[in-house]
Every structure is written in C-alpha cells, then in structure tokens.
C-alpha cells in the first residue's frame, strides 16, 4: 500500500512539474498575439453559425429562430468566454523548457515577423480570406517554396487542428443547446461526435490545400531561408510541444464558446416554443342570427 501511494505521489509530482502557471502561459499567449488573432475571427462567427443552421435541411428554422441563433452566437463567441479555459489548457500543456525555447523564438526577429504576419492575415476581411483560400489571390512561389510550405502546414498541424476545433465546437454547440432546451445532452453530443467522425477525413482532405494557400499568403514576405528556420523550430521537440499546447488552447477556448452559444440558443428556442404554447386561442368569429322569415303574403 505504501509503495503504491508513493508511486501515485511521484506520478502526481511529475505531472505537476510538467505544467506551468497561468501567468507564465499568459506571457507566451501575449507574445504570440493569440488574443488578437482570435478576436479577429470572432466577428464572423454569428454569420457562420447562422449559415450552418440555415443550411441544415434536417430542420427548418423560422426567421425568429434564426435571429435567436445569431443572438446566441454573439453572446457565446466572445474573448472573455474564450480566455479562461484556453489559458488553463495552455498552461497544462506547456513545460518550462518549451516555454523557454518558444519565448526565445517568439522574441527573435523571425518570430516577431511571423507573429506580425499571422495577425495581419487574421485581421483581413472574411471575403478577402475566402479569396486567398480559394486561390483568387496567391503569393508568388516556386516548387522549392511550395515544398517548404507543405512541410510547414504539416508541422504546424493547421489542417488537423482546424478540423478538430470545428468539430469540437460543433459538439459543444449541440450539447449546450440540449442543456438549454432540457434535451438529452449525452445523446445529442454523441450524435454530433459520430457525425463529425464520419466526415473528418473528407474535411481534412478538402481543407489542406486552402489552408496551405492561406499560409503561403501570410508568409509571402518571408524568404525561403526564413521558412527553413521556422520549420526547424516547429520540428524540434519544444516546437512540437508548443504546437500541441497551442492546439489545446484553441480547442478548449472554442469549445467553451460553442457551449455558451448552445446554452443560450437552447434557452431562446425553449422560450420561443413556450411563447407559442402560451398564445391564447382566438375566440370563434361571432355569427349573426338569421333574419326572421317574413310572414307569407296574404
């Protein structure tokens, strides 16, 4: 019993030593300008969430219900909802060595230029981003540069993480909506998970090329030598750890926002349904008495 308890204590201590405190995680978060990038994406979320519901042929929402979707997305997808769970996940997935090496990279000239490029692209309009990802606006390239960008896309796990976050957010919205409407939370979450798993591979295949175009445009002012140095960091063990922590941060934050959106939407839909039940029945129209039949003529 004592040996088992000692092993448990040592395991817990080892796990604790791998994590960092919130303040340390927040410093890396700030240096990577993650808040600016996330905030830039939030303005488009109400429109995107509404489009997802409007295009779902399995349900037909009224204009009033779709307005509730938009309102719920505005309520849920906010930076203050994102940051607490995101920073907790970030801290839990960082370690001291990863922080040290990541901070050294982020504070370097290349690191600062990378962050500036990421923020600048994130702040583009939704139409401009769509144009870039669809190939309507492309950065000049060469076969050698294309190969580097392909390696960067895979080292940064941009496609994998984007699809993962999309499905996690969708499951969170479904679960939150079930909570708000009093439905079966576990069943709805499982249904969303199965739907996501069945389409994950296809979505990753479809998203890889657009996201590589996005990456190529973002880093268009960087030289091939810059890209090689960036790739060297991402392929190092601290770089891999940083990418994993970054993905965990985004996943936790967007899941929290999705759930908040779903809970608000569920409450709104329940209120709308209740309001319809509470509408009093209109009284039947009054029917005038028939005119008396005149007596027969004498």
PyMOL commands that set and color helices and strands:
alter all, ss='L'
color gray80, all
select helices_A, chain A and resi 2-18+22-31+34-42+45-54+63-76+79-92+96-106+109-122+126-133+143-155+158-181+185-218+224-235+237-278
alter helices_A, ss='H'
color red, helices_A
deselect
rebuild
show_as cartoon
